[in-house]
Amino acid sequence: MPELLRLFFDLPEADVLDIRNCAVKLIKEGKTIMKVGAGGKEAEKQFSLPPSTMLFEANAALKHINPAVYGKKIRRTFTTVARFW
């Protein structure tokens, strides 16, 4: 799981939903790099934020904006016990 950057926490709910829908569309299309060709020349451009990270950030922001609709944040605590002898 990527680290939460809280990029979309200050945006309105409608904007975050648009971002999430765009991320889902890009993931379904399998796009990770954009290719543009013009005048016999090609250019490649990577996304500044990968679609999977964009989707993760948007879902976290929606849970922050409206937890009653999108669910509460899940907090997990793990412990490990190591025995040394």
C-alpha positions as CSV (number, residue, x, y, z in Angstrom):
1,M,0.0,0.0,0.0
2,P,1.5,3.4,-1.0
3,E,2.0,6.1,1.6
4,L,-0.9,8.5,1.9
5,L,0.1,11.9,0.6
6,R,-3.3,13.7,1.4
7,L,-3.3,15.4,-2.0
8,F,-7.1,15.7,-2.4
9,F,-8.2,16.3,1.2
10,D,-9.0,20.0,0.6
11,L,-10.9,19.5,-2.7
12,P,-14.7,19.4,-2.9
13,E,-16.4,16.0,-3.0
14,A,-17.5,16.4,-6.7
15,D,-13.9,17.1,-7.8
16,V,-12.6,14.1,-5.9
17,L,-15.2,11.9,-7.5
18,D,-14.2,13.2,-11.0
19,I,-10.5,12.4,-10.2
20,R,-11.5,8.9,-9.0
21,N,-13.5,8.3,-12.1
22,C,-10.6,9.4,-14.3
23,A,-8.2,7.1,-12.4
24,V,-10.6,4.2,-12.9
25,K,-10.9,5.0,-16.6
26,L,-7.1,5.1,-17.0
27,I,-6.7,1.8,-15.1
28,K,-9.3,0.1,-17.2
29,E,-7.7,1.3,-20.4
30,G,-4.3,0.1,-19.1
31,K,-2.6,3.5,-19.7
32,T,0.6,4.2,-17.8
33,I,2.4,6.3,-20.5
34,M,0.9,8.8,-22.9
35,K,2.3,8.7,-26.5
36,V,1.8,11.6,-28.8
37,G,2.8,11.7,-32.4
38,A,3.0,14.9,-34.5
39,G,4.8,15.7,-37.7
40,G,6.8,12.4,-37.8
41,K,8.0,12.9,-34.2
42,E,6.8,11.0,-31.2
43,A,6.9,12.0,-27.6
44,E,6.3,10.0,-24.5
45,K,5.1,11.4,-21.2
46,Q,4.6,9.6,-18.0
47,F,1.8,10.6,-15.6
48,S,2.9,12.8,-12.7
49,L,0.9,10.6,-10.5
50,P,0.3,6.9,-11.5
51,P,-3.4,6.0,-11.8
52,S,-3.2,3.5,-9.0
53,T,-1.9,6.1,-6.6
54,M,-4.5,8.6,-7.8
55,L,-7.2,6.1,-7.1
56,F,-5.8,5.4,-3.6
57,E,-5.5,9.1,-2.8
58,A,-9.1,9.8,-4.1
59,N,-10.6,7.0,-2.0
60,A,-8.8,8.2,1.1
61,A,-10.0,11.8,0.5
62,L,-13.6,10.6,0.0
63,K,-13.4,8.7,3.3
64,H,-12.1,11.9,5.0
65,I,-14.7,14.2,3.4
66,N,-17.8,12.1,4.0
67,P,-17.2,9.0,6.2
68,A,-20.9,8.3,6.5
69,V,-21.2,7.6,2.8
70,Y,-17.7,6.3,1.8
71,G,-16.8,4.4,5.0
72,K,-14.5,5.2,7.9
73,K,-10.8,4.9,7.8
74,I,-9.6,1.5,8.7
75,R,-6.9,1.4,11.3
76,R,-4.9,-1.8,11.9
77,T,-2.4,-2.4,14.6
78,F,0.1,-5.2,14.3
79,T,2.4,-6.5,16.9
80,T,5.2,-8.9,16.6
81,V,6.9,-10.7,19.4
82,A,10.4,-11.9,18.9
83,R,12.1,-14.3,21.2
84,F,15.8,-14.2,21.6
85,W,17.5,-17.0,23.5
